[in-house]
Amino acid sequence: MIKKLIVSVLIFSISVFAADAELDIVKNSTNLPKVEIGVSPNTMKKSLTTKIKKMIEKDLEVSGHFDVLKSNESVDYNSMPNILTLSNRGTDLFLNINTQVSGFGGISIMVKLFDINTRQLVFNRSFTTSLEDRYPFLAHRISIAINKHLKAPSIEWMDKFVLFSQYKEARKADIIIADYTLTFQKAVIRGGLNIFPKWADKNKQEEFYYTTYDKGIPTLVKTNLYTRKREVIMKSEGMIVASDISEDGKKVLITASPEYQPDIYLYDTRNKSKIRLTTYKGIDVGARFVENDSKIVFVSDRLSYPNIFAKKLGSRGVERLVYHGKNNSSATTFKDYIVYTSRDKGNEFGDFAFNLYLMSTKSDYLKRLTASGSNQFPKFSPDGESIIFLKTVKDRSSIGIIRLNHDKSYLFPLENGKIQSIDW
């Protein structure tokens, strides 16, 4: 019954990426299934299990597919929940969680999902990890499995690493991998100034590019997350940044400034060759592929202030894309869609904010996605249905997640340091 309820709620949703390039934001449905999550009273590692419960609650809320009810229900793992009590509260689903410690030092999380309307156990699985500090990913995998079992649109992106550079002090920044809530964090590159990380293979997430300083010279490096194999790609006296990777992973868009002013280069990973794509005597940075890798969009000061431009690969012409704002300093792309930053007047006192806007290269559609603060470095999720970005309010950094299909956003604060740049 719950599967049918979710499908009926979502079947009328218009895809964000409709065929005619008209974009509609799907509003929250009032008929989402109500779910409660309980912890078995006999569970081992009660504190850890409670953290996992809270993480699953947040995952299901962020998914946009469930109405999560806060619950203190405690039900023996081998027993049925009180169907009448839950039904009287309007609950549709009840998830019971139990934890066991394995002999090799890992943990197993066992979950049972009950459909209160049919009074049936509909899902029964266990999930294991050998590393307790990675429990956020364990929680994300449970949420993904429940969501998939109920045939709701995929939330696989929750199991992906977030990659970011975190300032420690002057001229020192580490590269960190984390889950999307920043609960799990691990430094993978330490020592010196390491900035602008970019996944080289966004699906596997095994290799990434980043910029470091080798004897004072900005150097673009590619490294393997697991083997730590390191390859120097390019060096440039002024700046060098890998900004985007083609769908097949064989080409990289690089901003470099060997001749003082930054330009866009196309680097071929197979033959290690590079082609200069822009020759403007000013600033061209932050290129991204768009329209099936046939074009690029980038930031340029051709109008004497940062704005978003496009260029078809193989052609000389450049076109202006954004006619809004006087400081549009970064952009991200997915298929024919662009999310860019724009400086807006924040209030009647003249304060300014950097907001995110969503547009299409195939239509005149434009929608503001944020309303306050400094919102920078947007990145589409691999499925294009979510945006991750960096939000700064009163000098404090947070990771923001915008769920485009549900017109909702969530913030996850960084406890220490500042985020320099981020990738997903």
Secondary structure, DSSP 8 states (H G I E B T S, - for coil): -HHHHHHHHHTT---TT-TTS--------TT--EEEEEE-TT-SSHHHHHHHHHHHHHHHHHHTS-EEE-------TTS---HHHHHHTT--EEEEEEEEE-TTS-EEEEEEEEETTTTEEEEEEEEEES-GGGHHHHHHHHHHHHHHHTT----GGGGS-EEEEEEEETTEEEEEEE-TTSSSEEEEE-SSB-EEEEESSTTT--EEEEEEEETTEEEEEEEETTT--EEEEEE-SS-EEEEEE-TTS-EEEEEE-TTSS-EEEEEETTTTEEEE----SS-EEEEEEETTTTEEEEEE-TTSS-EEEEEETT----EE---S-S----EEEETTEEEEEEEEE-STT--EEEEEEEEETTS--EEE---SSEEEEEEE-TTSSEEEEEEEETTEEEEEEEEGGGTEEEEEE-SSSEEEEEE-
